[in-house]
Amino acid sequence: MAPPSQTPAPLNRRAVASWCLYDWANSAYNTIITTFVFSVYFARGVVGDPVEGTARWSAAMTLAGVAIALLSPLLGAIADRHGRRKPWMALFTGVTVAFSAALWWVRPDPADALFALVCVVVATVAFELANVFYNASLPALVPARLLGRVSGWGWGIGYFGGLACLVLALFGFVKAEAPLFGLFGLSWDAWGPQANIRATALLVALWYGIFALPYFLWVPDAPSNGQSLIQATREGVATLVGTLRQAGRHRQTLRFLIASAFFRDGINTITAFGGLFAAGSFGMSFEEIVLFAIALNVVAGAGAIGFAWMDDRAGAKPVILAALVGMTLFGLPLLLVTDKLWFWVLALGLGLFFGPAQAAGRSLMARLSPPDMTGEMFGLYGLTGRFVGFFGPFLFGLATEAFASQRAGMATVLAFFVIGFVLMLGVREPVAPRQNAAN
């Protein structure tokens, strides 16, 4: 029987809305920092060479992936033993906000490249660890019959949050002659070189910090079980070791963890390097990249929300398989076109399936997780994603450097979708929501 903290109470609409709003909050980091604005600024403005800058950014993302893989299952298991998740989320949310804001001091100078990468690695690790506890809080928040829907709503709202932040970044910073339409009474020149781009890091910090607050105010936390952190750490480590040793008891969960690791890494690689690819292969300016990102977030958000009903009706597995087919069919010609218009058409078609795959993956993980092990299982979800996730940025950077072509780097992503599809065919989704997949 699930402990009281894991048994969903009657639906609390304000809590559900606040939970979804956290996706709206944290989407700003992925959209602005790791994908469309700061990563491009780093390669073009800080390093001064798109290919070399891409390779360095890839190495930093790989290092972040190693740290996330090592820490996420351990911290998830500790949180399951300790009970409460909000303090962990508050810690890692705060670290992400602080190190995002620190990117304001990264000047368009190769001497600042190391500082920039250190900030991005720390912020990315904290961002992903916060998501371990955020995702693990979903099963205790809503009835099992709504897991797919709420997960999809969260992803969709997150994409639209990224969209709103991008619109503000574009018109209030990148294209504006003065900060926020002259709100501060100063031109960008008074703030130093490339201030309009660097200031988007401050926008991310404020956006994330402000819109994350409702989660901490209104989403209920599991009560503490009275254990000290030291005792919870000891028991968490022991539980995690036991789970890894007896992985055969959770065969369906293990199959899904491996399969999802591949397709999630493909999606993460595209989102991490999509802006760099658009800039380097199609010569898109900052303004064009931000406009493209706005359009991409619209279709990705619509896809996540539109497929959410299918998750609860037909199951998460069919949604994931359909999304992987869609991404592969749009991704292959995307690597071959040279016309910018066709790039837009195919890339937006590809983006339509991002949200459904990610949202359905989260809901299926929630259904497969034993009720008293959600933190640990979502930690393992992060571990497997990052264990394979080393290869996405690594192969992208390796192929880009070896062939002096970002198209070669992006081509490696399609293999991850194909492998993920084949492995997902062997996953058996529980007939009853949150059924233990030990058989």
N, C-alpha and C positions, 0 to 999 in steps of 0.2 A: 504493500500500500504506500502511496506517495505521502511524504510528510506534509503537514498542513500548509507549509510555505509553498508547496508545489501544486496544490489543488486550486485551480482557478476559481475565484469568487465570481458572483454575478458580474456581468460585463459592466465595467466602469468606463463610460465613454470619454470622460475627461482624461483618464489615465491612458487610454488607447491613443487619443489624439496627441497627448504629450509624448508618448513613446514614439509615434510616427514623426513628430516634430524633431526628434533627435536626429533622424535620418536627414531631415531638411537642414539641420545645423551642420552636421559633419560633412555633408556633400561638398561644402565650399572648399574644404581642404583638398580633396581629390581633384575637384574640377579646376581650381585656380593654381594650386601649388604643384601637384604632381603630374598634371596632364597638359593644360592648355596655355598657361601664362608663364608661371615662374620657371618651369622646365625649359621652355623655349628661350626665355630671357637668360637662363644660365648658359645654354649652349651658344646662343648668338652673342649676347652682350657681355657675359662674364668670361667665358672661355674664348669666344671669338671664332670658333670653328664648329659648325653643326655636327660634323662626324665625330670629332674628338670630344665635343661636349656630350654627345649622345653616349659615347663609350664610357665616359666618367660617370654620367648619371646612372647608366646601367649597372656599373660596379657598386655604386652607393645603394641602389635598390636591392641588389643581391645581398649586400652586407646587412641591410635592414631585414631582409627575409630570413637570414640565419638567426638573428636575434629573436624575431617573432616566433620562429619555429621552436626555439629552445624554451621560450618563456610562456607562451600561451597555454599549453596543456598543463603546465605546472601551476600557474596562477589560477586557472580554471578549477583544478582539483582542490586547491587550497580554499578557494571561495566557496565551493560546495560544502566543505567541512566546516568553515567558519560561519556560513549562513548569508551574511550580508554581501551585496554586490555594489551598492551605491558608492561606498568609500573608494573602491578600486576604480570605478568609472570616473569619479570626481578627480582622483589623482591623475589618471592618464589623460583625461580631457584637459585638465589644467596644463599639463606638460606640453600637449599638442598646441594649445593656444599660445603658450609662452614662446616656444621655439618657432612657431609660425611668425609671430610678431618680430622675432629677432632677425628674420630675413630682410627686414627693412634696411638693415645696415650692410647688405651685400651690394657693393658698388659694381658697375660694369668694368671690372678690372680683374685679370687673371689671378692677382694676389689674393682675392677674396673667394676664390673657388673652393678651397678647403673648408673655410668657415661655413660657406653655403651648404656644402655636402654634409658636414657634421650636423648642422641644424635640421636638415631634411631627414637624415637617418634617424635622429632622436625623435623628431616629430612623427615620422611614419611609424616607428615602432610603437610609440604611445598611442597613436591613432588606432592601430590594429588591435592592441591589447584592450583598449576601451570597448571596441566592437565585440570582443569575446564575451564580455559581461553584458553588453547591450543585447546581443542576440540570445544569450542564455536566459534573459528575463522574459522573453516572449511566451513560452509555454505556460508560465504561471499567471500570465496576464489575461489571456483570452481562452474561451472554450476551444477544444481540439477541432471542432467543426469549422472554426474561423481562422485557423493557423495560416492557411494559404492566402486567404483574403487579406488579413492584416499585414502579413509579410509583404505581399504585393503592394498594398497601399503604402507601406513604409518605403519600399524601394522607389515607387512612383513619386511620392512626395519628395523623396531625396533628390531625384533627378530634377524635379521642378524647383527645388531649393538651389541646386547648382545653376539652373537656368536663371533664377532671379538674381543670384549673386553675380553671375556673368554679365547680365544686363547692367547691373550697377557698376561693375568693374569696367565695362566697355564705355559707357556714357558718362560715368562720374569720375573715371580715372584715366583710362587709356586714351580716349578721344577728347577728353575735356581739357581746355586750356588752363584751367586752374583746379585745385582739389575740390571735388564735389561741387562743381559749378560755381566756384568762387566763394564757397562758404567760409573759408578761413581768410579771405581777403588777400591772398598771396598767389603769385604765379608758381608754376612748377619749378622755375629756375631758382627760386629761393630755397628749394628743398634738395638741391643737388642733382647730379646727372641721373637720367632715367628715373626720376622720382615718381612719375606717373605709373610706371610698371612696378617699382619696388613697393609703392603704397598699397598695391593689391594684397600684399602679405598682411598688412595691418587690417585691411578689410576682412580678410579671412579670420584673423584672430578675434575681431569683434563679433563677426557673424556667428562663429562657432560658439563663443562664450555666451552670447545673449540668448540665442535660440536653443541652447542646451538646457537652460535653466528650468523650463517647465518639466523636463524629465525628473530633475532632482526634487522639484516641489510636489508633483502630483502622481508620479508612478510609484506604487508601493514597493517597498524593498522586503526581501525575506528577513525575518527576525534573526538576530544573533543567537546562536545556540549556547552561548556562554563560554565557549572555548577561547583560550588565549590564542593569539596569532602564532606563537611558537608551536603550541599543540596542534593547531589546525594545519600548520605547515608540515609537521611530522606525519600527521594522518593523511594529508593530501598527497605527499610524496609516496607514502606506502600504498595508497589507493591507486595512484597513477601507475606505479610499478606493477601492481597486481593486475590492473586492467590490460596493460601492455603484454604481460605474460599470458593472460587468458583471452587474448584477442579472438580466439576461435569461438568463444561463447557469443560473440556479437558479429557473426559472419556477414550478415547483410549490411550492418553498419560499416564494417571494415571495407566491404566492396564499394559502398557508396563513397566513403572517405577517399579511397584511391581514385575512383572515377571522377569525382567532383574536383579533386586536386588538379587534374589535367585541364578540364574545361575552365575552371576558375582562373588558372594561371594564364590561359590564353586570353581571357577577358581582361585580366589585370594588366597583362603586357600591352594590350592594345590601348587601354585607358592611360597607362603610364607613358606610353611613347607616341600616342596618336597625334598630339600637338607637334612633336618633333618631326614626325613623318610628314605631316601636312606642310610644315615649314620647309623642310629640307628637300622633299621630292616634288612639291608643287609650288614652291616659292611663295607661300602664303604669308602675308604680313600679319602683325599682331592683331590688327583690326579684323582681318579676314578670319584668323584662327578663332577669335572670340565669337564672331558671328556664326561660324561653323559649329562651335561648341554649344551655342545657344540652340541652334536647330537640332543638334544631336541630342541634347537633353530633353527637348520637347518630344521627339519620337521615342526615346528610351523610356521616359516617364509614362507616355501613353501606352507603350508596350507592357510595362510592368503592371499598370493598373488594369489594362484591358485583358491580360491573361490571368489575373488574380482569381476570377470566378472559375476558370477552367481548372485551376489547381485544386480547389475544394470539391469540384464536381467530378473530374476525371482522374485526379491524382497529380502529384508533382512530377513523377517520372515522365509521363507523356509530354508535359510542358517542357521539361529539360531536353528531351530528345528532339522535339520540334524546333526548339530554339537553336540547338547545335546544328541541325540541318540548315536552318535559315542563315546562320552566321557563316557556314562553310560556302553556301551557294553565292552569297554576296561577297565573301572575302576573296575568293579566287580571282574573279575578274578585276577586283579592286587593285590587285597587285600588278595588273597588266596595263591598265589605262594610263594615258598621259594627259588627257584632257581634264581640265579642272572641273568642268560641269559634270562629267561622268564620275569623277571622284566624289563630288557632293552626293550624287544620286545613290551610288553604291555604298558609300560610307553611312549614309542615313538609313539605308535598308539594313545594313549590318547592325547599326545601333538599335534598331527596333527590337532586336532579340536579346540585348544585354540584360535588361531588367527582368524579363520572364525567367531566364536561366538562373540569375542570382537569387531572385525572390523564391523560386521554387526549390532551389538548393537549400536555402535557409529553412523553409517549412518542412522539407523532407528530413533534414537533420533533426529538427525538433520532434518530429513524429518517431524517428528511430531511436532517440535518446531515452534511456531509462529515466523515470521522473526525478530520481534523486541524484542524477549524474549529468544534468544539462550543462553545467559550467565546464566539467571535465570534457564532455563530448564536444562542446563547441571549441574548447581549447585544442582538442585533437583535430577538429575541423580546421582550425588555424594552422596546426602543426603540419598536417598532410598537405594543405595548400601551399605552405611555405617551403616544405621539403621538396616538392616538385617545383615550387615557385622560384627556387634558385635558378632553374634552367631557363625559364622564360626570358627574364632580363639578360641572363648570361649569354644564351644563344642569340638573342636579338643583337646584343652588343658585339658578340664574336662575328656574326655574319655581316653586320654593318661594317665592321672594321676590315674583315678579310676581303670583302668584295667592294669596299668603298661605296656602298649603296645601302640606303635605308630600306629599299624595297626587298633586298635580300634578307635583312633583319626581320621585316614584317612577315615574310614568307614562312618563317619558322613557326608562327602562331597557328597556322592552319592545321599543322600536325597535332597540336594539342586538342583541337576540337574533334578531330577524327578519332584520336585515342580515347578521349572522354566519352564519345558516342558509343564506341565498341564496348567499353567497360560498363557503361550504364545499362546496356542490354542485359547484363547478368545480375542487376540489382532487383530484388523483389521488394516492392513497397508494401508496408503493413496494410492489411485490409481494414483493421480498426486503427484510428489515429492513436499515435504514441504507444503502439504495441511494441514490446521488446523484441528486437530482431535477433534473439539468441538462437533460434532454431534453424 
